[in-house]
Amino acid sequence: MKEFNTTFLEKLKKIDPCLLICTTILSLISILLMIGVRDASEIGNSTRVIAMQSATTFVGIILAFFISTLDYQEIVNKLFIPFFIAQIGLLGITLLYGTAEGSNQSWLYIGPIGIQPSEFVKATFIVTFAKHIDIVKKKINHPLSVLGLLIHAGLVIGLILLSGDLGVALVYCGLVLIMLFCAGISLFYLLGGFAFLFVAIPYVWPHLNSYQQDRIIFGFTPEADPQGYGFQALLGQKCVANGGFFGQGLNGGEYYKNLFACENDFAFSSLCEKFGMLGGIIVIATLAVLVVRIFMIAKAARKDSGSFLCIGVAAAITVQAIENIGMSLAMLPVVGITLPFVSYGGSSTLAMYIMIGMVHSVHAHRVKYFFEREET
């Protein structure tokens, strides 16, 4: 037992301090924000949201520490197939038996506890897709390799789209593109895919429902429908403007009170009204440092699967942050995306910490790289 504890503590010492500092800063800002918006109408004048965010953050940190002690290579090699089967099964169960919230049937309830499986599947998908890329990396531009990767990604993204969760599906699309690009896929395929989408738009558009067309049109031009589809985006923009540079203070601000999902989807808007542009800059800078550090760990990984895994995590954080901040500034359509580590949400917070734990593992086990090189 003493030997086990010593080994475990030694592994914990190998976690990356930069990742730890960045995620801690973002989580502390999140809890502080939850305290500031506790009087918003969606929360109902209670401290439940503060307790829940604090609890999930604590559990997330513990999970990240535990995952960091595991050898990511063994997980990737041994659980590649089980993870793939599990994620398809979980998304299928959610589609059949999930609970709808709004237009999205993306929640599963176990008693009073609700989880969003697509958030957790994000971690397993990154593992399986990273392994898939690693398997075909030497012939990644072969048509059969590309087809296999597209089927792999398409099965997961298709199930998420069927549930109606467009926002999460876009995150998956973004991380797939970034992972493929970093893996060296030919620009011919990427440009061909974009060309196909461009040509398909005139044929797909008439088959969309009117509300879907309106969400797309007014998502990019919210000022054209200020009292309808554009209302939330414009109100989020007002929150940012009302905060000025230093903000209205923890208990200040007014616009966030009428902003739907001010604690999660529009967390950046609420943050800027409370803590101003300064608070927004701190969050963006911290996220930027976090992503850059993950890419640095990817570059130093002892195995290519570890590199692809880190790239997937960095891509997920980047795409989510851009989309969340973009819709808070009324620059991108409102599709229900959380701001990593900042927005309220147990599933989102835990999933992010699980993914960061995997990156910690890649960093902690990078030292074997040198011995493996010598052996080869």
N, C-alpha and C positions, 0 to 999 in steps of 0.2 A: 504493500500500500504506500509506504514511504517513497519507494522508487517511482511508482506511478505518479504520485503528487509532484515529485521533483521534475519528472519528464513533462507533465502537464504545464507546470509553471514555466519551464524553459520554453515551451512552445508559445505560451502566452506572451513571453517577452519579445517574440519575433514579429508581433503584429506591427503594422506600419503606423508610426506616430502621426504622420500627416493625415492619413485617412481618419484616424481616431479623433484628431483635433477638429477637422472639418465637419465630420458628422455630429460631433458633440455640440459645436457652435450652432449648427442648423437645428438640432433638436431642442436646444435651450431657447433659441428664438421661437421655435414652434410652440413650446409650452408657454412662453411669455405672451405670444400672440393669442393663444387660447384664453389666457386670463383677460386679455384686453377685449376680446369679442364675446365674453360670456353673457353679455346682456342682449345679444342679437336675438331676433325673433325665432330663428330656426333652432337655436340652442335652448331657449326657454328658461332663461334666468337660473340656470343650475350650474353646479361645478362638475357635472358628470363628464363633460367633454375634456375638462382639465385632467381629471383623474384617469380617464381612458387613455388620453394621449401620453400621459406620464407613464402609465402602466405598460402600454405597448412599446414605448421607447425603451423602458428598462428591460423588458423581455427581449426586444430586438437586439440590444447591446449584448445580452447574455448569449443569444443565439449566434451573433456574429463572432464572439470570442470562442464559442465552442466549435463552430465551423472552421475557424482559422487554425485550429489544432489538427484538423483532418487533412490528409494528403489529397489534394484536389484531383491528382492524376488517378488515384485508385477509385475515387468517386466517379469520375468521367468514364473510366474503362469498364467498371463493374456495373454501374447503374444507367448507362447510356440507353439500353433497350427498355428496362423497367420504367425509367423516367418518361420515355416517349409514349409508352402504352398508358401510363398513369395520367399524363397530361391530356391525352385524347379522351380517355375515359372520364376524367373529371369535368372537362368542358362539355362532353356529351351529356353527363348527368345534370349539369347546370342548365343546359338547354332544354332538357326534358322536365326537370323537376324544380328548377330554380324559381326564385321569387322576382317578380318584375318591380322595379322602382323607376317610375317614369316610363320611358319607352325601352328601357334596357332590362332584359331578363338575365341578369348576370350575378345574382346573389343566391347563396345557399344558406339556409338557417338550420343550425343544430340547437334545438331548443330556442332560447332567447338570443343566442349568439349568431350573428350574421357574418359571413365571410364572402369575399369577392375572389373566386378561384382564379380568374384571369390574371390577378396580381401575383399570386404565388406561382402560377404556371410560367410567368415571365422568367423566373429563376431556372426552372427545369428546362424551359425551351432554350435558354442561352447555353445550358450545359449540353443538351443534345445537338443543337445546331453547331456549336463549337466543335464537338466531336465529329460531326458529319463533315464539316469543312476540313478538319484535320485528316480525315480518311481520304478525301478526294483532292487534297491540296496540290498534288503533283500534276493532276490532270483536271484542274478545276474548270478550265475553259472548254473541256470536251462537252458536246451537247448532252450526252447522257448524264454527266455529272451535274450540269446546270439543271436539267429536268428533275433529277432526284432531289436537289436542294429546293427547287420551287415547289415540288410536291410536299416535302417536309414542312416548309413554311406555310404553304397554302392550306394544308389540313388544319393547322392550329388557327391561322388568321381567319379562315373560312368559318370555323365554329364560333369564333368571337363575333364575327360580323352577323352571323345568324341570330346571335343573342341580342343584337341591336347596339352593341357597345362600340360605336365608331371610333371614339377617342382612343381607347386601349388598342384597337386594331391598328390605328395609325402609328402608335408607338412601336408595335411589333414590325410594321412595314419599315419604319425608319431604322430600327436596329438591324434588321435583315440586310437592308441596303448598305449600311455602314460596315457591317461584318464582312459582306461579300466584297465590297470595295477594298477594304484593308487586306483581305485574303488574296487579292490580285486578280479578281475576275475582270475579264475584258470589258472595256468601255463600250464595245460593240453591243454586248448584251444589255447593258444599262441604258444606253441610248435607244436601243431597239424596244426595250420595255416602255420607256417614256413615249416613244413614237406610237406604239400600239395604243397606249392610253389616250393619247391626243386624238388619234383617228377614231377610237371607240366612243368618245364623248358624245358626238352628235347622234349616235344610235342608242346610247344608254339613257341620255337625258330625258327623252319623251316618256320613258318607262318609269321614271321616278315619280313618287307621289308629290303633290303640290307642296306639302309641308317640307319635304326633303329638298326640293328645289329652292324654297324660300330660305331654309337654313343655310344653304350654300351661298346664295346670292347676298343675303343680308349679313351673313357671317363676315364677309369681306367689306361690305358697305353698310354697317349698322346704322349710320346716320340717315339712310334712306327709309328706315322703319323704326324711328326712335321710341315709339310706344309699344312696339311689338317685339319682333325677333331681335332687334338691336338694343332693346332697353337695358338688359343686364350688362352687355359689353360696354355701353356708354356710361352706365352707372359705375362700373368698375374703373373706367377711365377717370371719372370725376373723383373717385376715392384717391387715386394716385395724384391727381392735380391738387386736391384739397390738402394733402399732406405736406406740400411744399418740400423744403429741403430737410428740415428737422422733424417734421410730423406734428400731429396734434396731441401726442402723448398717449400713454397706456390707456387712460380712461377718456380720451378725447375722440373727436371725429363724429360725424353724423351719417354720412352716406352709407357706410358699411352696414348700418342697422337695417336698411331696406334692400341689401344686396343678397340675393339668394345664394346659399352655399358660401357665405363669406369666410367660413373657417376652412374650407377645402378647395373647391374649384377656383374660388376667387381669393385665395389666401394672400396672393401677392398684392392685390388691390387693398385688402384690409391692412396688410403689413405697411404699405406705403402711406396710407392715411394715418396710421398710428405712429410710425417711426420715420416717415418721410423718405425722400429720395436717398438719404444716407443709409437708412435701413435696407432699402432695396438694393443699393450698391453693395452693401456688405454681404447680402445673401447671394447676389449674382457672382461676386468675386469669390466667395467661399465655394460655390458650386463649380466655378471655373477651375480653381486650384484643385478641387477634388477630382474633376475629370482629367485634368492634365496629369495629376499624380497617378491615376489609374492607367493611363496610356504609358507612362514611364514604367510602371510595374509590368505592363503587357510586354514592353520591349525587353525587359530583363528576365522574363519567365523562362524556366528551363525547358519547357515543352511548348510546341506551337498550340496545342489545345488550351494551355493556360493563357497564352497570348490572346487567342480568339475569345476565350471566356471573359477576360478583362475588357476587351474591346466591346463585347456585347453589353456588359454592365455600364461602361462609359457611354455607349450609344443610347441606352435606355434613359439614363439620367439626363443626357443632353437633349434628346427629343422631347421628353416630358417637360423639362424646364422651359424650352423654347415655346412649346405650345401653351403652357400655363401662363407664362408671362405675356405672350402674344395676345391671348384672349383677354387678359386683364387690362391690356392697353388698347383693346378694341381694334387690334390689327389682324387677328386670326379668328376663325369661327369658334364659337363656344361649344366644345365637344366633351366637356367633363373630364378633365385631366388634372391630377393632383401635382403640386409642386414638391419634388422629392425632399423628404425629411422635414418639410415645413407644414404641409397641409395636414389637416385632421383626417384620421382614417387608420383603423387598426390594420386592415389588410395591406394597405399601401406602405405603412411604416414598417411592418414586420417583413414584407417582401423586400423592401429596400435594404434592410439590415442583413437579411439572408444573402442578398447579392454582394453586399460589401464584405460579408464574412468570407465569401468565395474568393474575393480579391485579396483579402488578408491571407488566405491560405496559399494563393499563388505566390505572394510576397514571402511568406514564412518558409516556403519550401523551394525557393529559388536557388539555395546554396547547393543543392544536389546537381545543379546544372553543370558545375565545373567538373565534378567527378565523372559525370556521364560523358562529357566531352573528352576527358582523358581516356576513358575506356574505349571510345570509338576512334 
